[in-house]
Amino acid sequence: MPERQNYISRAVIEKIQASAQQIDEMESFPHENFRLLAEQGLFGLHISKKYGGSEQPFYTNAKVVEEVANVCASTSVLLCTQALTTCLLELGGNEDQKSNYLRALAEGKYPGAFCVTEKQAGSDVSNIQTQAVFNDDSYVLTGEKSFITNAGEAGVYLVLARTGSHPTKGLSFFVVEACAPGLEFGEHVETLGVRGSSVGTVILNKVSVPKENMLGIEGSGFKLLMKTFNRSRTLVGAQGVGIAKGAFQIALNYLKERIQFGKPLSEQPIIQCMLAELGTKIITAELLVKEAAMHIDKETSEIEKYASMAKYYATDMAMQVTTDAVQLLGGYGFTKLYPLERMMRDAKVTQIYDGTNQIQRIIIARQLLKE
Ligand SMILES: Cc1cc2nc3c(=O)[nH]c(=O)nc-3n(C[C@H](O)[C@H](O)[C@H](O)COP(=O)(O)OP(=O)(O)OC[C@H]3O[C@@H](n4cnc5c(N)ncnc54)[C@H](O)[C@@H]3O)c2cc1C
């Protein structure tokens, strides 16, 4: 692997690694790991110092996500979800919103939640039905958000709601504090992977928020969402790289030790072919993530294309690498004796959330056809 520098202390990574299996088995929200990441200042890496961050290049953020995903994907979701909320506030928040909410999220005072998806509006965000009706200096929010990570755990919920009839220009983001009357939660959703995440329905039952809690101007929600996704998708790509590297290393170690037909499996040409392909794809994905991060830092016009490329390529790669790693360990790969089955389940969701990989291909093709 090309990148050898460690972006997080080994002691922290070892602690996170030690808890990974239990978090998965117990489906327990990683509170202790959230505290650890906050203590290390890892939630505000890309955020300006003025708002509690450390103004690092976006690539540093990606490497941190990768290193955590390498040992515990559920914990890396904490970083990705926090980045969704901090990026959105950085892009769309005013001074007050940044001093208050962005600072708290960047410092890891509490987790944030990013509430876009609804039952009838998954890939098709333009079909969002949650209403925000202006009434007496406040907006009253009514609707239901599905599959929300950190539901019930977050201190603030950034909610995309309809303020007008235009499919995309009629959407606006609002900051809803966890204590807001009328904010309720449905049942926790049991998932195949990243089982430490708290995923559930967020119900907005006539939640009144002051008009000052709107992010940006009315109708700017869709544009802000797309800009935020460019950043978060790059981090999901990094998550894919981290999961894949973790699985690949376990397979490499195993194949050097496992003797069949009188010699280590790593000496079998067919196995070596598989290793060559997987190793090349991991590095390709890592370089794509690096490229996307560079476009974010330089604010180029190609951010969207590279973010989607990094997201889809790295996460499809993670699915292939983890599946093949299970195969390379034979029956042992299929058991809980090794963490590969967990890594394979965790890799799956990276192809789905933050915009599915089919949607990423649509975005890339659209950009290529424009050039
Ligand atoms: C664990 C987890 C955590 C999540 N966390 C959050 C969160 O914190 N906040 C949030 O807002 N959402 C969250 N989501 C929701 C996630 O972003 C959506 O599931 C995702 O965007 C896909 O929407 P959908 O599930 O409704 O699928 P659909 O949009 O119904 O798509 C179903 C299938 O059809 C494909 N498809 C759809 N449209 C097209 C098309 N035009 N062309 C080709 N294929 C297409 C999709 O790629 C997919 O394979 C989370 C989901 C999961 C599983």
PDBQT file of the ligand as one rigid body, heavy atoms in Angstrom, charges set to zero:
ROOT
HETATM    1  C1  LIG A 401     -27.346   2.250   6.817  1.00  0.00    +0.000 C 
HETATM    2  C2  LIG A 401     -27.939   3.417   6.110  1.00  0.00    +0.000 A 
HETATM    3  C3  LIG A 401     -27.750   4.694   6.609  1.00  0.00    +0.000 A 
HETATM    4  C4  LIG A 401     -28.340   5.793   5.979  1.00  0.00    +0.000 A 
HETATM    5  N1  LIG A 401     -28.182   7.050   6.525  1.00  0.00    +0.000 NA
HETATM    6  C5  LIG A 401     -28.856   8.098   5.990  1.00  0.00    +0.000 A 
HETATM    7  C6  LIG A 401     -28.807   9.391   6.625  1.00  0.00    +0.000 A 
HETATM    8  O1  LIG A 401     -28.135   9.580   7.648  1.00  0.00    +0.000 OA
HETATM    9  N2  LIG A 401     -29.531  10.400   6.074  1.00  0.00    +0.000 N 
HETATM   10  C7  LIG A 401     -30.288  10.236   4.946  1.00  0.00    +0.000 A 
HETATM   11  O2  LIG A 401     -30.915  11.194   4.507  1.00  0.00    +0.000 OA
HETATM   12  N3  LIG A 401     -30.351   9.019   4.322  1.00  0.00    +0.000 NA
HETATM   13  C8  LIG A 401     -29.660   7.953   4.819  1.00  0.00    +0.000 A 
HETATM   14  N4  LIG A 401     -29.713   6.721   4.203  1.00  0.00    +0.000 N 
HETATM   15  C9  LIG A 401     -30.547   6.552   3.024  1.00  0.00    +0.000 C 
HETATM   16  C10 LIG A 401     -29.754   6.348   1.736  1.00  0.00    +0.000 C 
HETATM   17  O3  LIG A 401     -29.094   7.520   1.371  1.00  0.00    +0.000 OA
HETATM   18  C11 LIG A 401     -30.743   5.826   0.676  1.00  0.00    +0.000 C 
HETATM   19  O4  LIG A 401     -31.069   4.495   1.050  1.00  0.00    +0.000 OA
HETATM   20  C12 LIG A 401     -30.173   5.876  -0.721  1.00  0.00    +0.000 C 
HETATM   21  O5  LIG A 401     -30.048   7.192  -1.156  1.00  0.00    +0.000 OA
HETATM   22  C13 LIG A 401     -31.050   5.109  -1.729  1.00  0.00    +0.000 C 
HETATM   23  O6  LIG A 401     -32.400   5.432  -1.613  1.00  0.00    +0.000 OA
HETATM   24  P1  LIG A 401     -33.484   4.259  -1.515  1.00  0.00    +0.000 P 
HETATM   25  O7  LIG A 401     -33.034   3.334  -0.427  1.00  0.00    +0.000 OA
HETATM   26  O8  LIG A 401     -34.823   4.878  -1.367  1.00  0.00    +0.000 OA
HETATM   27  O9  LIG A 401     -33.374   3.487  -2.886  1.00  0.00    +0.000 OA
HETATM   28  P2  LIG A 401     -34.134   3.826  -4.271  1.00  0.00    +0.000 P 
HETATM   29  O10 LIG A 401     -33.901   5.250  -4.651  1.00  0.00    +0.000 OA
HETATM   30  O11 LIG A 401     -35.536   3.347  -4.188  1.00  0.00    +0.000 OA
HETATM   31  O12 LIG A 401     -33.331   2.910  -5.280  1.00  0.00    +0.000 OA
HETATM   32  C14 LIG A 401     -33.498   1.498  -5.347  1.00  0.00    +0.000 C 
HETATM   33  C15 LIG A 401     -32.526   0.960  -6.400  1.00  0.00    +0.000 C 
HETATM   34  O13 LIG A 401     -32.820   1.555  -7.686  1.00  0.00    +0.000 OA
HETATM   35  C16 LIG A 401     -31.674   2.216  -8.178  1.00  0.00    +0.000 C 
HETATM   36  N5  LIG A 401     -32.076   3.451  -8.880  1.00  0.00    +0.000 N 
HETATM   37  C17 LIG A 401     -32.821   4.478  -8.406  1.00  0.00    +0.000 A 
HETATM   38  N6  LIG A 401     -32.975   5.416  -9.366  1.00  0.00    +0.000 NA
HETATM   39  C18 LIG A 401     -32.307   4.996 -10.445  1.00  0.00    +0.000 A 
HETATM   40  C19 LIG A 401     -32.080   5.519 -11.770  1.00  0.00    +0.000 A 
HETATM   41  N7  LIG A 401     -32.560   6.722 -12.143  1.00  0.00    +0.000 N 
HETATM   42  N8  LIG A 401     -31.344   4.804 -12.637  1.00  0.00    +0.000 NA
HETATM   43  C20 LIG A 401     -30.821   3.603 -12.270  1.00  0.00    +0.000 A 
HETATM   44  N9  LIG A 401     -30.997   3.037 -11.050  1.00  0.00    +0.000 NA
HETATM   45  C21 LIG A 401     -31.725   3.734 -10.140  1.00  0.00    +0.000 A 
HETATM   46  C22 LIG A 401     -30.831   2.555  -6.960  1.00  0.00    +0.000 C 
HETATM   47  O14 LIG A 401     -29.466   2.718  -7.311  1.00  0.00    +0.000 OA
HETATM   48  C23 LIG A 401     -31.068   1.323  -6.096  1.00  0.00    +0.000 C 
HETATM   49  O15 LIG A 401     -30.225   0.281  -6.492  1.00  0.00    +0.000 OA
HETATM   50  C24 LIG A 401     -29.114   5.604   4.806  1.00  0.00    +0.000 A 
HETATM   51  C25 LIG A 401     -29.283   4.315   4.283  1.00  0.00    +0.000 A 
HETATM   52  C26 LIG A 401     -28.722   3.241   4.924  1.00  0.00    +0.000 A 
HETATM   53  C27 LIG A 401     -28.955   1.873   4.351  1.00  0.00    +0.000 C 
ENDROOT
TORSDOF 0
